[in-house]
Amino acid sequence: MTLNKPLQKLSILLIMIMVITLCHAQKATNQIKAQIALGVNSPSQSGFVEGFQGKSINFPTVNLGFQYMFKRQFGGKLDFGFNRFSNDDNSMEFKTNYTRINAQLVYDPTESITFLPPRIGLVTHAGPGYTFVKPLGNYGANNNSFLNIMGGLEIHYAMSQYMSFYTDVSYIAGLGGDFDPITDGFGSFNGNLMTITFGITFSLSGCQYC
């Protein structure tokens, strides 16, 4: 049975609309991803004034991020990090909250690395940000804030088209000045911070680039 000409034209038009819609949807997929991670941090001892020293490994570190991919391999993200560290056994007692917000460029070289196992991906990120340091307890007045530069490497394991488990190793270089007077540094911090976190990345708009 053959279709009459008006019905043929209508069928062709419907097919064209479906193709255009499908192509547009695929272009838009996975432009936005969200991340949430939990881990530990290690502050540089040079960031404390004399008499204060932080533990080598501290918990918790919490990272939250939203990522937008401009192309398949290139994108940007805005992320927030909360860290807490405290004194070691040879230091005066203190606890300090270290909060940061960063705008970073993202590069995914996975397709260019042919020897990676299936489901494994790599993502690098780097960019400037701002740090807020808030001592707790007796030194609560010694707040400090300064610019930072952050860089890191993420290793992803794809659990599905829309979600991956990942670990991130990052280094945050603080650009804070010296404490003046020195008492402003009691319980505070103006140095560098390393973080190691484990978390989940999930797509908010599909999974073309997962």
C-alpha positions in Angstrom: 0.0 0.0 0.0 1.4 3.4 -1.0 0.8 6.6 0.9 -0.8 9.5 -0.8 1.3 12.7 -1.4 -0.1 14.8 1.5 0.5 11.9 3.9 4.0 11.4 2.5 4.9 15.0 3.0 3.5 14.9 6.6 5.5 11.8 7.4 8.7 13.4 6.0 8.1 16.5 8.1 7.5 14.5 11.3 10.7 12.5 10.7 12.7 15.7 10.1 11.3 17.2 13.4 12.2 14.1 15.3 15.8 14.1 13.9 16.3 17.8 14.7 14.9 17.3 18.2 17.1 14.2 18.8 20.2 16.0 17.6 19.5 19.0 19.8 18.9 16.8 22.8 22.2 15.0 22.3 24.1 18.3 22.0 22.6 19.5 25.3 23.2 16.3 27.2 25.6 16.3 30.1 26.4 20.0 29.9 25.9 20.2 33.6 27.2 17.8 36.3 27.1 17.9 40.0 29.7 16.6 42.5 29.7 15.8 46.2 32.7 14.3 48.0 34.0 13.7 51.5 37.6 13.1 52.6 40.6 14.4 54.6 43.0 17.3 54.5 46.6 18.1 55.4 47.6 21.7 56.2 51.2 22.9 55.6 52.9 23.5 59.0 54.3 26.8 57.6 50.8 28.3 57.7 50.7 28.3 61.5 52.5 30.8 63.9 55.1 29.5 66.4 53.6 27.3 69.1 50.8 26.0 66.9 50.9 22.9 64.7 48.2 21.0 62.9 47.6 17.3 62.6 49.1 15.7 59.5 45.7 14.2 58.6 42.4 15.9 59.5 38.7 15.1 59.0 36.4 16.3 57.5 36.8 17.8 54.1 33.6 18.3 52.2 33.5 19.4 48.5 30.5 20.4 46.5 30.7 21.4 42.8 28.8 22.2 39.6 30.5 21.6 36.3 29.6 22.9 32.8 31.3 21.3 29.8 31.8 23.8 26.9 33.1 21.0 24.7 33.6 17.2 25.0 37.0 17.7 26.8 36.9 21.3 28.1 34.7 22.9 30.7 34.6 24.9 33.9 33.2 24.4 37.4 32.4 26.4 40.4 33.0 24.5 43.6 32.9 24.9 47.4 35.0 23.3 50.0 34.8 23.0 53.8 37.7 21.7 55.8 38.4 21.5 59.5 41.8 20.8 61.1 43.0 20.8 64.7 46.2 20.7 66.8 48.6 17.8 67.1 49.9 16.5 70.4 52.9 18.9 70.5 50.9 22.1 69.9 48.7 24.5 71.8 45.1 23.4 71.5 42.9 24.8 68.7 40.4 24.0 66.0 40.1 25.8 62.7 37.5 25.9 59.9 38.9 26.5 56.4 36.3 27.3 53.8 37.0 28.1 50.1 35.2 28.8 46.9 36.9 28.4 43.5 36.2 28.9 39.8 38.2 26.4 37.8 38.9 25.2 34.3 38.3 21.5 33.6 40.1 19.3 31.1 39.2 15.7 30.4 42.0 13.9 28.6 40.5 10.4 28.8 39.9 9.9 25.1 43.6 10.8 24.4 44.9 8.2 26.8 44.5 4.9 25.1 45.8 2.6 27.8 43.2 3.4 30.4 40.9 0.4 31.4 37.2 0.6 30.4 35.1 2.8 32.7 38.1 4.7 34.0 38.4 8.4 33.3 40.8 11.2 34.3 39.8 14.9 34.8 42.2 17.7 35.7 41.0 21.0 37.2 42.7 24.3 38.2 41.7 27.9 39.0 41.7 30.8 41.4 39.5 31.2 44.5 39.1 32.8 47.9 39.7 31.3 51.3 38.0 32.1 54.6 39.7 30.9 57.8 37.7 30.9 61.1 39.4 29.7 64.3 37.1 28.2 67.0 37.0 28.6 70.7 39.5 31.0 72.4 40.9 32.4 69.1 37.5 33.1 67.4 38.4 36.7 66.7 41.4 35.8 64.6 39.5 35.4 61.3 41.6 35.5 58.1 40.8 35.5 54.4 43.0 35.5 51.3 43.2 34.5 47.6 44.2 31.0 46.6 45.1 28.9 43.5 43.8 25.4 43.4 44.8 22.4 41.2 43.9 18.8 41.2 43.4 15.4 39.5 40.2 13.3 39.6 40.1 9.6 38.8 36.6 8.4 37.8 35.0 5.0 37.7 31.8 5.0 35.7 29.0 3.1 37.6 26.4 4.0 34.9 25.9 6.4 32.0 24.8 9.0 34.5 26.9 8.5 37.5 30.6 7.9 38.4 32.5 7.3 41.6 35.6 9.3 41.8 38.6 10.3 44.0 40.2 13.7 43.9 43.6 14.8 45.0 44.0 18.6 45.2 46.4 21.2 46.3 45.3 24.6 47.4 48.1 27.2 47.5 47.3 30.1 49.8 48.3 33.6 48.9 47.8 35.1 52.4 50.3 37.5 53.9 52.2 37.2 57.3 50.3 37.8 60.5 50.9 41.2 62.0 50.8 41.2 64.9 51.7 37.6 65.5 48.9 37.2 67.9 46.5 37.5 65.0 47.7 34.1 63.9 46.9 32.2 67.2 44.6 29.4 66.1 44.5 30.8 62.5 46.1 29.7 59.3 47.6 31.3 56.1 49.3 28.4 54.3 48.7 25.7 51.8 46.3 22.8 52.1 46.2 19.3 50.5 42.9 17.4 50.2 42.0 13.8 49.3 38.3 13.2 48.8 36.0 10.4 47.6 32.6 11.1 46.1 30.0 10.8 43.3 29.6 12.8 40.1 26.2 12.7 38.5 24.7 14.2 35.4 22.0 16.8 35.5 21.5 16.9 31.8 22.2 13.5 30.3 25.4 11.7 29.7 27.0 12.4 26.3 30.4 13.2 27.9 30.4 10.8 30.9 
